[in-house]
Amino acid sequence: MKRKILVVAVAALAGLTMLAQEKKEAPKKTAAMSGILHPEMTVENGTWDKPMATIGVKPDQPWTTTSIAAGVDSKPQPGSAVTRVGEIVDFSCYIQLGKHGEKHRACGQKCVNNGQPVGLLTKDGALYMLMPEEHDPRRDGGVDAKASAAEHMGHIVTVNGTAAKVGGYSAIYVQGLTK
């Protein structure tokens, strides 16, 4: 009888220990997991309900003919036509430093004009890289995201394009980004 009680007590203690360990190992929510980094860096132009501008045209199909032709066996990766509202950010400064908003506008403009990638930061903290969709014009320098990104850096805008995701990377390919 004592042995049975001892076995049950040891099993109960082991169960409680495992439960406590699981609670300790549960990831703690960080700002990056719960939304926008440094929400104190505010946007002054455009709101989530009333974006300042629209960038890109809503595509009839996910990819243009030049992107389809450039795909392996004429089949680009899967994509879907989307409309997203978000803040235009300098992708590199946002990921590295958490900077965005009006206070970062001038720096972000310089960064994207000098080749840093353009991003769209949504209200829930999702971050998309923005790129011109049309493959051949993009490759040959006929389209560019710099001008619209610099103009709307730190502003909340609506973006139309084709969303694609590979691994942990998300992008929106925008049609109509002419130089």
C-alpha positions in Angstrom: 0.0 0.0 0.0 2.8 2.4 0.9 4.5 1.6 -2.3 1.4 2.4 -4.4 0.9 5.7 -2.6 4.6 6.5 -3.2 4.3 5.7 -6.9 1.1 7.8 -7.3 2.8 10.7 -5.4 5.9 10.6 -7.6 3.8 10.5 -10.8 1.7 13.5 -9.6 4.9 15.4 -8.7 6.4 14.6 -12.2 3.2 15.8 -13.8 3.2 19.1 -11.9 6.9 19.6 -12.7 6.2 19.0 -16.4 3.3 21.5 -16.4 5.4 24.1 -14.6 8.2 23.6 -17.2 5.8 24.1 -20.1 4.6 27.4 -18.6 8.2 28.6 -18.3 9.0 27.7 -21.9 6.0 29.4 -23.4 7.3 32.3 -25.5 6.7 35.7 -24.0 5.0 38.2 -26.3 7.4 40.9 -27.6 6.5 44.1 -29.4 7.6 42.4 -32.7 5.1 39.5 -32.1 2.2 41.7 -31.1 2.3 44.4 -33.7 4.3 47.4 -34.9 7.8 48.1 -33.5 8.1 51.4 -31.7 4.5 52.5 -32.0 5.5 55.8 -30.4 7.0 56.8 -33.9 3.8 58.1 -35.3 2.5 58.7 -38.8 1.1 62.2 -39.5 -0.2 61.6 -43.0 -3.0 59.1 -43.7 -4.8 56.8 -41.3 -5.7 53.2 -41.3 -9.3 54.2 -42.2 -8.4 57.0 -44.6 -5.1 56.2 -46.4 -3.4 59.2 -48.0 -2.9 57.7 -51.4 -3.1 54.6 -53.6 0.0 53.0 -55.1 -0.4 50.5 -57.9 -3.3 49.3 -60.0 -5.4 46.3 -58.9 -4.3 43.5 -61.2 -6.8 41.5 -63.2 -4.6 38.4 -62.8 -1.7 37.8 -60.4 1.2 38.1 -62.8 1.8 40.1 -66.0 2.8 38.4 -69.3 6.4 39.3 -68.8 6.5 37.7 -65.3 4.7 34.6 -66.6 7.2 34.3 -69.5 10.1 34.7 -67.1 8.9 32.0 -64.8 10.5 28.5 -64.8 8.6 26.7 -67.5 6.5 29.9 -67.8 5.1 29.3 -64.3 5.9 32.0 -61.7 5.5 31.2 -58.0 1.9 31.3 -56.7 0.6 34.8 -56.1 -2.8 36.5 -55.4 -4.1 39.9 -56.2 -4.4 41.9 -53.0 -5.1 45.3 -51.6 -3.3 46.2 -48.3 -3.3 49.4 -46.2 0.0 50.2 -44.5 2.8 52.6 -43.8 5.5 53.0 -46.4 8.8 52.2 -44.6 12.4 51.8 -45.4 12.6 48.0 -45.0 16.2 48.0 -43.7 15.9 50.7 -41.1 12.6 49.2 -39.8 14.0 45.7 -39.3 17.4 46.8 -38.0 16.3 49.8 -35.9 12.5 49.8 -35.6 12.4 53.2 -37.2 9.3 54.5 -39.1 6.8 57.3 -39.0 7.2 61.0 -39.6 10.4 61.3 -37.6 12.1 58.8 -39.8 10.7 60.2 -43.1 13.9 62.1 -44.3 16.2 59.2 -43.5 13.8 56.6 -45.1 13.6 58.7 -48.3 17.4 58.8 -48.5 17.7 55.1 -47.9 15.2 54.1 -50.6 16.6 56.6 -53.1 20.0 55.0 -52.6 18.8 51.4 -53.1 17.5 50.1 -49.8 14.3 48.0 -50.2 10.8 49.5 -49.8 8.4 48.0 -47.3 4.7 48.2 -46.4 4.0 47.9 -42.6 0.4 46.9 -41.9 -1.6 47.7 -38.8 -1.1 44.2 -37.4 2.7 44.5 -37.8 3.0 42.5 -41.0 5.9 43.7 -43.2 5.9 43.3 -47.0 8.7 44.1 -49.3 7.3 46.2 -52.2 8.7 45.7 -55.7 7.6 46.5 -59.3 5.7 43.5 -60.7 6.5 43.7 -64.4 9.5 41.4 -64.8 11.2 42.6 -68.0 10.7 46.3 -67.3 12.0 45.7 -63.7 15.0 43.8 -64.9 15.8 46.4 -67.6 15.3 49.4 -65.4 12.0 50.6 -66.9 10.0 50.6 -63.6 11.1 51.6 -60.1 9.6 51.7 -56.7 11.9 54.5 -55.4 9.8 57.5 -56.5 6.5 56.5 -55.0 8.3 55.2 -51.9 10.2 58.4 -51.3 7.0 60.5 -52.0 5.0 58.5 -49.4 7.7 57.5 -46.9 6.1 57.4 -43.5 2.6 57.8 -44.9 -0.3 55.3 -44.6 -1.4 54.4 -48.1 -3.3 51.7 -50.0 -1.2 49.3 -52.1 -2.6 47.2 -54.9 -0.6 44.3 -56.3 0.2 40.6 -56.2 1.2 39.1 -52.9 3.7 36.2 -52.9 5.4 34.4 -50.0 8.4 32.1 -49.9 9.5 30.8 -46.5 9.4 33.7 -44.1 9.5 36.4 -46.8 6.4 38.2 -47.9 6.2 40.6 -50.9 3.7 42.6 -52.8 4.6 43.1 -56.5 3.0 46.4 -57.6 2.0 47.1 -61.2 2.5 50.5 -62.7 5.5 51.8 -60.8 7.0 53.8 -63.7 10.1 55.9 -63.4 
